[in-house]
Amino acid sequence: EPEVTQTPSHQVTQMGQEVILRCVPISNHLYFYWYRQILGQKVEFLVSFYNNEISEKSEIFDDQFSVERPDGSNFTLKIRSTKLEDSAMYFCASSAGTGFLETQYFGPGTRLLVL
Amino acid sequence: GDSVTQMEGPVTLSEEAFLTINCTYTATGYPSLFWYVQYPGEGLQLLLKATKADDKGSNKGFEATYRKETTSFHLEKGSVQVSDSAVYFCALRRETSGSRLTFGEGTQLTVNP
């Protein structure tokens, strides 16, 4: 069964460094998402992406963050100048469409720790 | 804004016990409601969903009924198995909120043999 994959599974970085989290969505999906979960808190929506453009973003997704689909298979989340509070589990998801009932398929997550 | 609240965890049960995980929501309009499950080392998987009041979603022995009068979507299973041990997330999506899902905190379920 097709699945969303994410790399790395764990990443440790120093405060102020840049990190790139990678995702390979399901191959025929067109819509891509990033969510995050800070330890002990809720899973939060960050951004959705379609046709090489951001289609929706939350208030969390500020200039520190960017997303890109650099080739036909990868979808990346870049976090510039990381802060301690960026430590979280980051989930990528993809869907075939954005209809009301469309299912989003999630990857296993990347656990980011900022020291 | 939209929000989802789940019962505090973790929940520990013996095999064949009855499971209820409470979920309540706040949203304008008529959201769709979802339960996702995350098994160890895996991504969030859609378990079941309901799109309108009084709908019942079901899958793998789990059920949840969309109760608009109580703004709830409680997850139930009559007899849990060890393999049901996972984290369960309640979520909603409003038709007018685009594609974003709004999640609850997640509830860790451990089933002991």
HADDOCK unambig.tbl for C-alpha pairs under 7 A between the chains (distance, minus, plus):
assign (segid A and resid 41 and name CA) (segid B and resid 105 and name CA) 5.88 0.50 0.50
assign (segid A and resid 42 and name CA) (segid B and resid 103 and name CA) 6.24 0.50 0.50
assign (segid A and resid 42 and name CA) (segid B and resid 104 and name CA) 5.63 0.50 0.50
assign (segid A and resid 42 and name CA) (segid B and resid 105 and name CA) 4.27 0.50 0.50
assign (segid A and resid 43 and name CA) (segid B and resid 103 and name CA) 5.60 0.50 0.50
assign (segid A and resid 43 and name CA) (segid B and resid 105 and name CA) 6.82 0.50 0.50
assign (segid A and resid 44 and name CA) (segid B and resid 102 and name CA) 6.82 0.50 0.50
assign (segid A and resid 44 and name CA) (segid B and resid 103 and name CA) 6.88 0.50 0.50
assign (segid A and resid 45 and name CA) (segid B and resid 100 and name CA) 6.24 0.50 0.50
assign (segid A and resid 45 and name CA) (segid B and resid 101 and name CA) 6.71 0.50 0.50
assign (segid A and resid 98 and name CA) (segid B and resid 99 and name CA) 5.88 0.50 0.50
assign (segid A and resid 100 and name CA) (segid B and resid 95 and name CA) 5.72 0.50 0.50
assign (segid A and resid 105 and name CA) (segid B and resid 45 and name CA) 6.65 0.50 0.50
assign (segid A and resid 106 and name CA) (segid B and resid 43 and name CA) 5.13 0.50 0.50
assign (segid A and resid 106 and name CA) (segid B and resid 44 and name CA) 5.25 0.50 0.50
assign (segid A and resid 106 and name CA) (segid B and resid 45 and name CA) 6.67 0.50 0.50
assign (segid A and resid 107 and name CA) (segid B and resid 43 and name CA) 4.41 0.50 0.50
assign (segid A and resid 107 and name CA) (segid B and resid 44 and name CA) 6.91 0.50 0.50
assign (segid A and resid 108 and name CA) (segid B and resid 41 and name CA) 6.23 0.50 0.50
assign (segid A and resid 108 and name CA) (segid B and resid 42 and name CA) 4.44 0.50 0.50
assign (segid A and resid 108 and name CA) (segid B and resid 43 and name CA) 3.55 0.50 0.50
assign (segid A and resid 109 and name CA) (segid B and resid 43 and name CA) 6.55 0.50 0.50
